[in-house]
Amino acid sequence: MKILIIGGNGTIGKKVSQRLAEKHDVLIAGRNSGDVTVDFSDSNSIKAMFEKTGKIDAIVCIAGDAKWDKFDNLSEDDFYIGIKSKLMGQVNTVRIGKEFLNKGGSITLSTGILADDPVDMTTSAAMVNGAVHSFVKAVVLELDNIRVNAVCSDLVEDSYEKYKDYFPGNTPVPMHKIVDGYVKCVEGKINGRILRIMA
């Protein structure tokens, strides 16, 4: 398969790219590096990315930003960071990317534990993660010959030191379990699933 991994140079993206590259032809898209570059918050940039890649068999999206701060500190524009990037970046990946997928292709999106179990200072991030879950379950009802799923992981082992103070008591998930989730979505047949990866 020819697979495009958006965010393929990130913490999770690197490991997913390495695993999928063992059996498939992998293209990496990133903000500043990769086989193609993309501004994930700009639908025109997303369209230009797909025009460069041409027809593909699978899209894996491990990208998107959201503002972390106390609710009282968040402005309307702060919320729009997550809405334009983590939410609409992934919605537009499906909306535009489906036209570049071969029949039977798949799109795998990414969320996280905050959708189900938010912590302090994550109102915006939790909101967009939950919205992506609802989007996945709804959009598959209208798509023929394309699968859409989301991988939703708990705190990632490789990011534990950076984020452990935000997630007191969360057991970090081994990276190989998270990578397995992406492989299941790409190489398997599941559709419309929120694949929750816990320790």
Backbone as ProteinMPNN parsed JSONL, in Angstrom:
{"seq_chain_A": "MKILIIGGNGTIGKKVSQRLAEKHDVLIAGRNSGDVTVDFSDSNSIKAMFEKTGKIDAIVCIAGDAKWDKFDNLSEDDFYIGIKSKLMGQVNTVRIGKEFLNKGGSITLSTGILADDPVDMTTSAAMVNGAVHSFVKAVVLELDNIRVNAVCSDLVEDSYEKYKDYFPGNTPVPMHKIVDGYVKCVEGKINGRILRIMA", "coords_chain_A": {"N_chain_A": [[0.826, -1.198, 0.0], [0.335, 2.294, -0.577], [0.965, 4.758, 1.64], [0.076, 7.709, 3.292], [1.39, 9.572, 5.899], [0.472, 11.931, 8.018], [2.125, 14.096, 10.047], [4.174, 12.417, 10.502], [6.742, 12.638, 11.512], [6.626, 13.118, 14.176], [6.451, 12.376, 17.769], [4.835, 10.014, 18.177], [4.27, 9.557, 15.505], [6.739, 8.964, 14.222], [7.334, 6.358, 15.11], [5.106, 4.931, 14.203], [5.401, 5.331, 11.459], [7.836, 4.001, 10.974], [7.106, 1.335, 11.546], [5.004, 0.815, 9.674], [6.396, 1.216, 7.328], [7.826, -1.069, 7.021], [6.359, -2.841, 5.532], [5.033, -1.374, 3.647], [4.74, 1.368, 1.248], [5.689, 4.359, 2.381], [4.782, 7.737, 2.778], [5.702, 10.817, 4.186], [4.192, 13.573, 5.733], [4.685, 16.817, 6.949], [4.858, 19.767, 9.051], [7.201, 21.265, 8.725], [8.983, 19.518, 7.587], [9.593, 16.43, 5.762], [8.266, 14.277, 3.135], [6.355, 15.726, 1.853], [5.116, 19.009, 2.62], [2.832, 20.57, 4.942], [0.365, 22.842, 6.06], [-1.567, 22.271, 8.595], [-3.812, 23.553, 9.513], [-4.964, 24.804, 7.42], [-7.071, 24.476, 4.802], [-6.553, 24.757, 2.061], [-3.833, 24.244, 1.926], [-3.829, 21.59, 2.729], [-5.208, 20.437, 0.585], [-3.37, 20.991, -1.456], [-1.258, 19.387, -0.617], [-2.302, 16.778, -1.018], [-2.597, 16.86, -3.763], [0.023, 16.749, -4.52], [0.835, 14.231, -3.586], [-0.777, 12.489, -4.991], [-2.796, 9.624, -5.966], [-3.562, 7.468, -3.271], [-3.473, 4.738, -0.849], [-3.982, 4.685, 1.852], [-4.483, 6.931, 4.584], [-2.939, 8.334, 7.339], [-3.389, 10.2, 10.156], [-1.649, 12.015, 12.403], [-1.614, 14.448, 13.863], [-2.065, 17.922, 14.784], [-2.943, 20.747, 16.72], [-3.78, 22.14, 19.96], [-4.851, 24.526, 22.36], [-3.595, 24.602, 25.647], [-4.697, 25.597, 28.714], [-5.906, 27.314, 31.657], [-9.442, 27.468, 31.949], [-10.56, 30.004, 32.457], [-8.657, 31.619, 31.359], [-8.723, 31.232, 28.672], [-9.303, 32.551, 25.522], [-11.714, 33.331, 22.919], [-10.336, 33.079, 20.498], [-8.275, 31.389, 21.317], [-9.627, 28.962, 21.628], [-10.219, 28.535, 18.969], [-7.797, 27.733, 17.912], [-7.501, 24.954, 18.451], [-9.86, 24.12, 17.213], [-9.482, 24.823, 14.493], [-7.139, 23.415, 13.889], [-6.65, 20.704, 15.276], [-9.278, 19.675, 15.118], [-10.708, 20.624, 12.619], [-8.592, 20.276, 10.873], [-8.372, 17.51, 10.779], [-10.964, 16.82, 9.968], [-10.974, 18.063, 7.447], [-8.959, 16.584, 6.273], [-10.259, 14.176, 5.847], [-12.449, 15.069, 4.317], [-11.267, 16.217, 2.013], [-9.243, 14.395, 1.415], [-10.521, 11.965, 0.809], [-11.085, 12.016, -1.872], [-8.741, 11.359, -3.041], [-8.16, 8.825, -2.357], [-7.712, 5.405, -3.106], [-10.104, 2.876, -4.086], [-11.548, 1.168, -1.378], [-9.827, 2.2, 0.444], [-8.387, 3.686, 3.467], [-8.778, 5.942, 6.267], [-7.133, 7.085, 9.058], [-7.593, 8.695, 12.028], [-6.508, 10.764, 14.842], [-6.903, 10.974, 18.346], [-7.265, 11.318, 21.847], [-6.89, 10.458, 25.351], [-8.061, 12.577, 26.678], [-10.57, 13.083, 25.629], [-12.313, 11.376, 26.908], [-11.519, 11.403, 29.553], [-10.776, 14.037, 30.81], [-8.27, 16.354, 32.034], [-6.994, 18.902, 34.265], [-6.827, 22.126, 32.803], [-7.429, 21.448, 30.177], [-9.708, 22.018, 28.678], [-10.196, 22.991, 26.031], [-8.702, 21.182, 24.404], [-9.856, 18.716, 25.153], [-12.443, 19.121, 24.235], [-12.186, 19.266, 21.391], [-11.128, 16.74, 20.834], [-13.242, 15.067, 21.623], [-15.122, 15.914, 19.762], [-13.999, 14.992, 17.368], [-14.327, 12.241, 17.738], [-17.145, 11.995, 17.569], [-17.486, 12.874, 14.963], [-16.178, 10.848, 13.467], [-17.849, 8.608, 13.933], [-20.169, 9.462, 12.723], [-19.501, 10.192, 10.035], [-18.802, 7.854, 8.693], [-21.192, 6.71, 8.047], [-21.92, 7.794, 5.701], [-20.007, 7.339, 3.797], [-18.845, 5.413, 1.108], [-16.958, 2.532, 0.429], [-14.708, 3.468, 1.735], [-12.861, 3.442, 4.693], [-13.024, 4.853, 7.98], [-11.417, 5.567, 10.968], [-10.477, 6.189, 14.422], [-7.617, 6.518, 16.465], [-7.315, 6.463, 19.863], [-5.413, 7.317, 22.403], [-4.07, 6.758, 25.712], [-1.891, 8.49, 28.019], [1.246, 8.674, 26.531], [4.032, 6.529, 26.615], [6.549, 7.457, 25.657], [6.291, 10.161, 25.978], [6.024, 10.576, 28.62], [7.654, 11.774, 30.682], [7.522, 14.449, 29.978], [4.817, 15.124, 30.241], [3.812, 14.068, 32.618], [3.142, 15.441, 34.99], [0.773, 16.646, 34.385], [-0.964, 14.548, 34.255], [-1.662, 13.019, 36.742], [-1.279, 9.872, 38.204], [-1.945, 8.445, 35.916], [-1.206, 5.593, 34.063], [1.468, 5.155, 31.931], [1.233, 4.342, 28.437], [2.752, 1.713, 26.667], [4.697, 2.337, 23.786], [4.6, 0.517, 21.651], [2.068, -0.619, 21.806], [0.396, 1.447, 21.065], [1.263, 1.91, 18.453], [0.501, -0.543, 17.371], [-2.261, -0.157, 17.366], [-2.64, 1.734, 15.312], [-1.718, 0.213, 13.146], [-3.653, -1.796, 13.128], [-5.886, -0.322, 12.343], [-5.121, 0.493, 9.763], [-4.308, -1.856, 8.326], [-6.251, -3.694, 8.946], [-9.836, -4.392, 8.951], [-11.631, -2.845, 10.299], [-14.124, -0.331, 10.943], [-15.358, 2.95, 11.488], [-14.67, 3.032, 14.129], [-13.609, 3.974, 17.433], [-10.642, 3.516, 18.578], [-9.541, 2.698, 21.538], [-6.626, 2.991, 23.335], [-5.164, 1.749, 26.036], [-3.094, 1.485, 29.03]], "CA_chain_A": [[0.0, 0.0, 0.0], [0.949, 3.621, -0.509], [0.36, 5.358, 2.827], [0.5, 9.051, 3.689], [1.311, 9.776, 7.338], [0.554, 13.347, 8.363], [2.715, 14.105, 11.382], [5.008, 11.218, 10.555], [8.025, 12.879, 12.176], [6.375, 13.404, 15.587], [6.786, 11.337, 18.751], [4.126, 8.792, 17.797], [4.359, 9.408, 14.062], [7.986, 8.302, 13.817], [7.236, 4.91, 15.371], [4.1, 4.399, 13.283], [6.014, 5.344, 10.123], [8.828, 2.921, 10.914], [6.429, 0.035, 11.485], [4.288, 0.646, 8.411], [7.373, 1.19, 6.23], [8.349, -2.435, 6.881], [5.553, -3.571, 4.552], [4.332, -0.48, 2.73], [5.404, 2.57, 0.744], [5.236, 5.409, 3.28], [5.101, 9.142, 2.533], [5.528, 11.588, 5.414], [3.856, 14.992, 5.61], [4.924, 17.545, 8.189], [4.793, 21.229, 8.958], [8.478, 21.808, 8.235], [9.833, 18.483, 7.002], [8.898, 15.269, 5.225], [8.201, 14.171, 1.674], [5.537, 16.893, 1.499], [4.837, 19.849, 3.786], [1.427, 20.95, 5.033], [-0.155, 23.635, 7.173], [-2.73, 21.454, 8.922], [-4.967, 24.397, 9.822], [-5.331, 25.476, 6.173], [-7.614, 23.475, 3.874], [-5.875, 24.881, 0.768], [-2.558, 23.551, 2.07], [-4.144, 20.156, 2.757], [-5.512, 20.048, -0.802], [-2.109, 21.016, -2.219], [-0.506, 18.203, -0.202], [-2.837, 15.606, -1.707], [-2.305, 16.976, -5.199], [1.42, 16.315, -4.71], [0.977, 12.79, -3.334], [-1.554, 11.704, -5.94], [-3.633, 8.563, -5.42], [-2.956, 6.692, -2.187], [-4.319, 3.664, -0.321], [-4.331, 4.941, 3.249], [-4.041, 8.186, 5.198], [-2.857, 8.29, 8.797], [-3.247, 11.577, 10.617], [-1.182, 12.091, 13.793], [-1.246, 15.867, 13.886], [-3.078, 18.845, 15.265], [-2.634, 21.485, 17.948], [-4.861, 22.738, 20.749], [-4.318, 25.345, 23.451], [-3.77, 24.137, 27.021], [-4.64, 26.678, 29.704], [-7.087, 27.4, 32.503], [-10.626, 27.914, 31.208], [-10.723, 31.455, 32.62], [-7.642, 32.308, 30.546], [-8.901, 30.927, 27.25], [-10.11, 33.463, 24.71], [-12.368, 32.676, 21.78], [-9.284, 32.727, 19.538], [-7.558, 30.222, 21.84], [-10.413, 27.781, 21.266], [-10.138, 28.33, 17.524], [-6.548, 27.018, 17.59], [-7.837, 23.53, 18.396], [-10.92, 23.884, 16.233], [-8.92, 24.902, 13.134], [-6.059, 22.465, 13.689], [-6.926, 19.306, 15.668], [-10.591, 19.251, 14.638], [-10.947, 20.82, 11.188], [-7.487, 19.671, 10.134], [-8.699, 16.096, 10.547], [-12.179, 16.797, 9.147], [-10.583, 18.388, 6.076], [-8.195, 15.452, 5.76], [-11.257, 13.231, 5.335], [-13.267, 15.74, 3.284], [-10.466, 16.385, 0.79], [-8.445, 13.198, 1.163], [-11.3, 10.853, 0.252], [-11.039, 12.091, -3.335], [-7.438, 10.864, -3.486], [-8.021, 7.451, -1.88], [-8.143, 4.308, -3.96], [-11.247, 2.13, -3.571], [-11.177, 0.315, -0.259], [-8.82, 2.882, 1.248], [-8.747, 4.004, 4.851], [-8.254, 7.138, 6.914], [-7.033, 6.901, 10.498], [-7.399, 9.96, 12.729], [-5.914, 10.622, 16.179], [-7.415, 11.77, 19.452], [-6.541, 10.977, 23.053], [-7.593, 10.191, 26.598], [-8.792, 13.759, 27.147], [-11.954, 13.024, 25.169], [-13.085, 10.612, 27.89], [-11.031, 11.616, 30.911], [-9.993, 15.282, 30.77], [-7.564, 16.811, 33.223], [-6.945, 20.353, 34.426], [-6.299, 22.971, 31.722], [-7.589, 20.809, 28.862], [-11.065, 22.229, 28.167], [-10.182, 23.106, 24.571], [-8.21, 19.93, 23.814], [-10.867, 17.684, 25.372], [-13.579, 19.446, 23.374], [-11.949, 18.893, 19.992], [-10.978, 15.285, 20.769], [-14.589, 14.497, 21.638], [-15.775, 16.231, 18.489], [-13.464, 14.073, 16.353], [-14.993, 10.952, 17.944], [-18.495, 12.081, 17.009], [-17.329, 12.992, 13.508], [-15.844, 9.523, 12.911], [-19.02, 7.732, 13.984], [-21.185, 9.965, 11.789], [-19.081, 10.289, 8.632], [-18.76, 6.531, 8.042], [-22.533, 6.382, 7.569], [-22.118, 8.406, 4.387], [-18.897, 7.048, 2.892], [-18.797, 4.07, 0.532], [-15.646, 2.02, 0.003], [-13.632, 4.114, 2.49], [-12.989, 3.25, 6.133], [-12.496, 5.922, 8.821], [-11.314, 5.206, 12.378], [-9.603, 7.057, 15.213], [-6.858, 5.928, 17.561], [-7.432, 7.306, 21.056], [-4.48, 6.716, 23.357], [-3.782, 7.365, 27.004], [-0.565, 9.104, 28.082], [2.209, 7.868, 25.789], [5.267, 6.259, 27.352], [7.655, 8.278, 25.177], [6.058, 11.548, 26.391], [5.662, 10.542, 30.034], [8.391, 12.762, 31.474], [7.07, 15.792, 29.608], [3.413, 15.384, 30.586], [3.368, 13.313, 33.797], [2.544, 16.314, 36.009], [-0.602, 16.947, 33.969], [-1.757, 13.313, 34.32], [-1.302, 12.275, 37.95], [-1.878, 8.551, 38.351], [-2.14, 7.733, 34.643], [-0.133, 4.661, 33.717], [1.81, 5.386, 30.525], [1.015, 3.246, 27.488], [3.925, 1.388, 25.857], [4.554, 2.831, 22.419], [4.264, -0.546, 20.691], [0.616, -0.837, 21.835], [-0.209, 2.518, 20.278], [1.59, 1.615, 17.052], [-0.373, -1.657, 16.974], [-3.584, 0.396, 17.08], [-2.616, 2.318, 13.966], [-1.595, -0.897, 12.19], [-4.967, -2.443, 13.059], [-6.771, 0.533, 11.548], [-4.666, 0.547, 8.369], [-4.238, -3.169, 7.679], [-7.447, -4.465, 9.259], [-11.077, -4.063, 8.242], [-12.551, -2.133, 11.181], [-14.644, 0.908, 10.368], [-16.187, 3.724, 12.388], [-14.28, 2.695, 15.501], [-12.69, 4.761, 18.249], [-9.804, 2.462, 19.138], [-8.968, 3.224, 22.763], [-5.406, 2.268, 23.705], [-4.852, 2.014, 27.44], [-1.996, 0.676, 29.56]], "C_chain_A": [[0.865, 1.255, 0.0], [0.216, 4.391, 0.588], [0.954, 6.73, 3.092], [0.322, 9.193, 5.19], [1.543, 11.252, 7.623], [1.004, 13.44, 9.818], [3.646, 12.922, 11.589], [6.373, 11.408, 11.178], [7.86, 13.197, 13.668], [6.706, 12.219, 16.481], [6.137, 10.002, 18.4], [4.32, 8.511, 16.313], [5.604, 8.687, 13.587], [7.887, 6.788, 13.972], [6.217, 4.252, 14.455], [4.677, 4.305, 11.87], [7.006, 4.204, 9.963], [8.167, 1.564, 10.763], [5.758, -0.171, 10.134], [5.235, 0.565, 7.224], [7.99, -0.195, 6.042], [7.619, -3.197, 5.777], [4.97, -2.693, 3.451], [5.228, 0.671, 2.268], [4.852, 3.769, 1.522], [5.715, 6.786, 2.826], [4.809, 9.907, 3.82], [5.236, 13.045, 5.084], [4.075, 15.66, 6.959], [4.87, 19.04, 7.956], [6.051, 21.795, 8.314], [9.377, 20.782, 7.564], [8.974, 17.327, 6.511], [8.949, 15.245, 3.717], [7.348, 15.295, 1.09], [5.308, 17.706, 2.769], [3.373, 20.289, 3.751], [1.201, 21.83, 6.252], [-1.514, 23.024, 7.49], [-3.973, 22.274, 9.226], [-5.524, 25.103, 8.585], [-5.799, 24.441, 5.149], [-6.973, 23.562, 2.497], [-4.531, 24.165, 0.789], [-2.762, 22.033, 2.082], [-4.443, 19.654, 1.346], [-4.245, 20.0, -1.645], [-1.247, 19.805, -1.886], [-0.987, 16.967, -0.958], [-2.586, 15.663, -3.211], [-0.868, 16.56, -5.499], [1.57, 14.812, -4.53], [0.296, 11.965, -4.406], [-2.349, 10.628, -5.224], [-2.868, 7.753, -4.368], [-3.973, 5.671, -1.675], [-4.759, 3.907, 1.12], [-3.753, 6.282, 3.69], [-4.042, 7.977, 6.708], [-2.561, 9.7, 9.268], [-2.876, 11.579, 12.101], [-0.689, 13.52, 14.009], [-2.377, 16.679, 14.486], [-2.725, 19.449, 16.61], [-3.912, 21.902, 18.66], [-4.213, 23.466, 21.918], [-4.635, 24.718, 24.809], [-3.643, 25.335, 27.956], [-5.898, 26.59, 30.564], [-8.246, 27.972, 31.692], [-10.798, 29.429, 31.281], [-9.739, 32.254, 31.773], [-7.871, 32.15, 29.048], [-9.809, 31.95, 26.577], [-10.823, 32.671, 23.612], [-11.323, 32.236, 20.761], [-8.472, 31.527, 20.009], [-8.302, 28.937, 21.504], [-10.301, 27.478, 19.774], [-8.826, 27.664, 17.093], [-6.846, 25.529, 17.438], [-8.892, 23.213, 17.356], [-10.349, 23.863, 14.817], [-7.894, 23.809, 12.868], [-6.487, 21.025, 14.002], [-8.269, 18.804, 15.137], [-10.731, 19.399, 13.128], [-9.794, 20.315, 10.329], [-7.799, 18.22, 9.803], [-9.98, 15.952, 9.721], [-11.817, 17.07, 7.684], [-9.715, 17.297, 5.451], [-9.136, 14.404, 5.181], [-12.01, 13.842, 4.153], [-12.529, 15.836, 1.957], [-9.773, 15.085, 0.419], [-9.21, 12.053, 0.538], [-11.275, 10.84, -1.271], [-9.726, 11.531, -3.903], [-7.178, 9.426, -3.035], [-8.474, 6.46, -2.944], [-9.312, 3.583, -3.295], [-10.796, 1.173, -2.472], [-10.149, 0.934, 0.67], [-9.316, 3.22, 2.642], [-8.116, 5.314, 5.298], [-8.274, 6.89, 8.416], [-6.701, 8.236, 11.14], [-6.84, 9.694, 14.131], [-6.596, 11.533, 17.179], [-6.604, 11.404, 20.698], [-7.467, 10.872, 24.242], [-8.454, 11.365, 27.058], [-10.25, 13.764, 26.707], [-12.854, 12.361, 26.206], [-12.741, 10.978, 29.328], [-10.163, 12.872, 30.96], [-9.327, 15.58, 32.11], [-7.552, 18.336, 33.226], [-6.293, 21.025, 33.21], [-6.489, 22.375, 30.326], [-8.991, 20.987, 28.274], [-11.096, 22.242, 26.642], [-9.775, 21.796, 23.913], [-9.23, 18.806, 23.969], [-12.05, 17.878, 24.434], [-13.344, 18.967, 21.942], [-11.733, 17.389, 19.844], [-12.341, 14.605, 20.744], [-15.333, 14.744, 20.34], [-15.289, 15.313, 17.37], [-14.121, 12.698, 16.499], [-16.384, 10.95, 17.325], [-18.457, 12.153, 15.487], [-17.081, 11.625, 12.878], [-17.091, 8.644, 12.848], [-20.088, 8.162, 12.986], [-20.756, 9.861, 10.332], [-19.073, 8.925, 7.94], [-20.132, 6.104, 7.533], [-22.765, 6.871, 6.143], [-21.019, 8.095, 3.379], [-18.961, 5.604, 2.411], [-17.367, 3.741, 0.127], [-14.462, 2.737, 0.633], [-13.897, 3.868, 3.973], [-12.391, 4.452, 6.869], [-12.543, 5.467, 10.276], [-10.472, 6.255, 13.098], [-8.894, 6.237, 16.277], [-6.866, 6.931, 18.71], [-6.557, 6.697, 22.147], [-4.423, 7.486, 24.671], [-2.393, 7.995, 26.917], [0.477, 8.165, 27.488], [3.519, 7.743, 26.572], [6.405, 7.204, 26.96], [7.501, 9.756, 25.544], [5.811, 11.664, 27.899], [6.358, 11.624, 30.848], [7.893, 14.188, 31.219], [5.694, 16.119, 30.182], [2.945, 14.77, 31.903], [2.701, 14.189, 34.858], [1.106, 16.704, 35.673], [-1.541, 15.761, 34.203], [-1.395, 12.488, 35.556], [-2.049, 10.938, 38.027], [-2.146, 7.81, 37.066], [-0.94, 6.846, 34.361], [0.214, 4.844, 32.248], [1.657, 4.138, 29.664], [2.301, 2.975, 26.723], [3.693, 1.775, 24.392], [4.124, 1.737, 21.447], [2.76, -0.835, 20.675], [-0.098, 0.217, 20.998], [0.038, 2.289, 18.792], [0.706, 0.481, 16.544], [-1.779, -1.16, 16.625], [-3.664, 0.993, 15.69], [-2.523, 1.232, 12.901], [-2.944, -1.597, 12.013], [-5.921, -1.637, 12.187], [-6.415, 0.511, 10.068], [-4.798, -0.807, 7.679], [-5.467, -4.028, 7.937], [-8.651, -3.994, 8.476], [-12.046, -3.261, 9.102], [-12.948, -0.795, 10.558], [-15.533, 1.615, 11.384], [-15.855, 3.525, 13.852], [-13.419, 3.78, 16.139], [-11.865, 3.725, 19.0], [-9.056, 3.025, 20.351], [-7.796, 2.364, 23.205], [-5.015, 2.669, 25.119], [-3.714, 1.103, 27.909], [-2.502, -0.666, 30.052]], "O_chain_A": [[1.983, 1.26, 0.516], [-0.985, 4.646, 0.491], [2.173, 6.899, 3.114], [-0.771, 8.964, 5.709], [2.657, 11.759, 7.489], [0.339, 12.921, 10.714], [3.873, 12.484, 12.716], [7.102, 10.433, 11.36], [8.838, 13.511, 14.347], [7.182, 11.187, 16.01], [6.815, 8.977, 18.334], [4.51, 7.362, 15.911], [5.542, 7.887, 12.654], [8.297, 6.032, 13.091], [6.436, 3.137, 13.981], [4.464, 3.314, 11.171], [7.016, 3.52, 8.94], [8.601, 0.738, 9.959], [5.925, -1.221, 9.514], [4.923, -0.08, 6.223], [8.61, -0.462, 5.013], [8.19, -4.093, 5.156], [4.473, -3.198, 2.445], [6.306, 0.91, 2.812], [3.694, 4.149, 1.349], [6.894, 6.98, 2.529], [3.789, 9.674, 4.468], [5.924, 13.669, 4.276], [3.688, 15.119, 7.995], [4.84, 19.514, 6.82], [5.982, 22.687, 7.469], [10.426, 21.138, 7.027], [7.782, 17.254, 6.807], [9.596, 16.086, 3.092], [7.589, 15.755, -0.026], [5.307, 17.155, 3.87], [2.756, 20.371, 2.689], [1.762, 21.601, 7.323], [-2.486, 23.226, 6.762], [-5.082, 21.741, 9.199], [-6.449, 25.908, 8.691], [-5.006, 23.622, 4.686], [-6.854, 22.542, 1.817], [-4.131, 23.553, -0.202], [-1.963, 21.287, 1.515], [-3.988, 18.579, 0.954], [-4.061, 19.087, -2.45], [-0.58, 19.256, -2.762], [-0.177, 16.199, -1.478], [-2.385, 14.632, -3.852], [-0.57, 16.078, -6.592], [2.348, 14.179, -5.244], [0.736, 10.855, -4.705], [-2.556, 10.706, -4.012], [-1.701, 7.405, -4.549], [-5.157, 5.722, -2.01], [-5.789, 3.392, 1.556], [-2.689, 6.705, 3.237], [-5.024, 7.503, 7.281], [-1.593, 10.32, 8.827], [-3.68, 11.195, 12.951], [0.484, 13.761, 14.296], [-3.492, 16.191, 14.671], [-2.268, 18.757, 17.52], [-4.978, 22.005, 18.054], [-3.155, 23.065, 22.403], [-5.776, 24.351, 25.089], [-2.611, 26.005, 27.985], [-6.839, 25.871, 30.229], [-8.053, 28.851, 30.852], [-11.143, 30.067, 30.286], [-9.964, 33.434, 31.501], [-7.268, 32.865, 28.248], [-10.938, 32.179, 27.01], [-10.557, 31.486, 23.414], [-11.415, 31.135, 20.217], [-8.023, 30.728, 19.188], [-7.685, 27.937, 21.137], [-10.29, 26.317, 19.364], [-8.762, 27.087, 16.008], [-6.492, 24.915, 16.432], [-8.837, 22.176, 16.696], [-10.691, 22.985, 14.025], [-7.787, 23.326, 11.741], [-6.666, 20.22, 13.088], [-8.387, 17.641, 14.751], [-10.861, 18.397, 12.424], [-10.003, 19.962, 9.168], [-7.53, 17.751, 8.697], [-10.074, 15.065, 8.872], [-12.302, 16.381, 6.787], [-9.734, 17.108, 4.234], [-8.845, 13.81, 4.143], [-12.183, 13.199, 3.117], [-13.102, 15.568, 0.901], [-9.719, 14.716, -0.754], [-8.63, 11.246, -0.189], [-11.424, 9.787, -1.892], [-9.623, 11.264, -5.1], [-6.11, 8.872, -3.296], [-9.496, 6.66, -3.6], [-9.488, 3.667, -2.08], [-9.799, 0.465, -2.614], [-9.653, 0.272, 1.582], [-10.495, 3.064, 2.96], [-7.078, 5.738, 4.79], [-9.307, 6.528, 8.98], [-5.67, 8.84, 10.845], [-6.717, 8.543, 14.552], [-6.84, 12.708, 16.905], [-5.392, 11.204, 20.613], [-8.662, 11.155, 24.155], [-9.458, 11.173, 27.744], [-11.083, 14.395, 27.357], [-14.015, 12.739, 26.364], [-13.585, 10.871, 30.218], [-8.948, 12.78, 31.133], [-9.764, 15.12, 33.165], [-8.044, 18.973, 32.295], [-5.311, 20.519, 32.667], [-5.785, 22.758, 29.391], [-9.415, 20.178, 27.448], [-11.933, 21.576, 26.032], [-10.425, 21.346, 22.969], [-9.451, 18.032, 23.037], [-12.594, 16.91, 23.902], [-14.215, 18.331, 21.349], [-12.118, 16.815, 18.825], [-12.577, 13.69, 19.955], [-16.084, 13.888, 19.872], [-16.078, 14.902, 16.519], [-14.438, 12.056, 15.497], [-16.756, 10.003, 16.632], [-19.297, 11.563, 14.807], [-17.702, 11.282, 11.872], [-17.357, 8.01, 11.827], [-20.827, 7.328, 12.463], [-21.558, 9.482, 9.479], [-19.31, 8.843, 6.735], [-20.225, 5.226, 6.676], [-23.687, 6.42, 5.463], [-21.088, 8.536, 2.232], [-19.112, 4.682, 3.213], [-16.661, 4.571, -0.445], [-13.339, 2.638, 0.139], [-15.015, 4.06, 4.453], [-11.379, 5.006, 6.441], [-13.588, 5.033, 10.761], [-9.837, 7.099, 12.466], [-9.495, 5.371, 16.912], [-6.478, 8.089, 18.551], [-6.916, 5.682, 22.744], [-4.689, 8.686, 24.729], [-1.791, 8.024, 25.843], [0.582, 7.006, 27.889], [4.036, 8.721, 27.113], [7.137, 7.693, 27.82], [8.458, 10.523, 25.439], [5.433, 12.728, 28.39], [5.708, 12.322, 31.626], [7.849, 15.018, 32.127], [5.435, 17.26, 30.565], [1.783, 14.937, 32.271], [1.793, 13.733, 35.552], [0.322, 17.049, 36.557], [-2.753, 15.934, 34.332], [-0.878, 11.378, 35.429], [-3.275, 10.884, 37.93], [-2.542, 6.645, 37.108], [0.204, 7.296, 34.414], [-0.66, 4.702, 31.393], [1.919, 3.022, 30.113], [2.894, 3.906, 26.178], [2.612, 1.556, 23.845], [3.362, 2.002, 20.517], [2.226, -1.25, 19.646], [-1.073, -0.08, 20.308], [-0.864, 2.454, 17.972], [0.214, 0.534, 15.416], [-2.413, -1.676, 15.705], [-4.641, 0.783, 14.971], [-3.179, 1.323, 11.863], [-3.332, -1.946, 10.898], [-6.672, -2.2, 11.391], [-7.301, 0.51, 9.213], [-5.336, -0.895, 6.576], [-5.701, -4.998, 7.216], [-8.523, -3.293, 7.472], [-13.177, -3.018, 8.682], [-12.211, -0.214, 9.761], [-16.351, 0.986, 12.056], [-16.674, 3.82, 14.723], [-12.607, 4.42, 15.471], [-12.348, 3.124, 19.959], [-8.064, 3.737, 20.204], [-7.943, 1.162, 23.425], [-4.587, 3.798, 25.36], [-3.41, 0.091, 27.278], [-1.716, -1.483, 30.533]]}, "name": "protein", "num_of_chains": 1, "seq": "MKILIIGGNGTIGKKVSQRLAEKHDVLIAGRNSGDVTVDFSDSNSIKAMFEKTGKIDAIVCIAGDAKWDKFDNLSEDDFYIGIKSKLMGQVNTVRIGKEFLNKGGSITLSTGILADDPVDMTTSAAMVNGAVHSFVKAVVLELDNIRVNAVCSDLVEDSYEKYKDYFPGNTPVPMHKIVDGYVKCVEGKINGRILRIMA"}
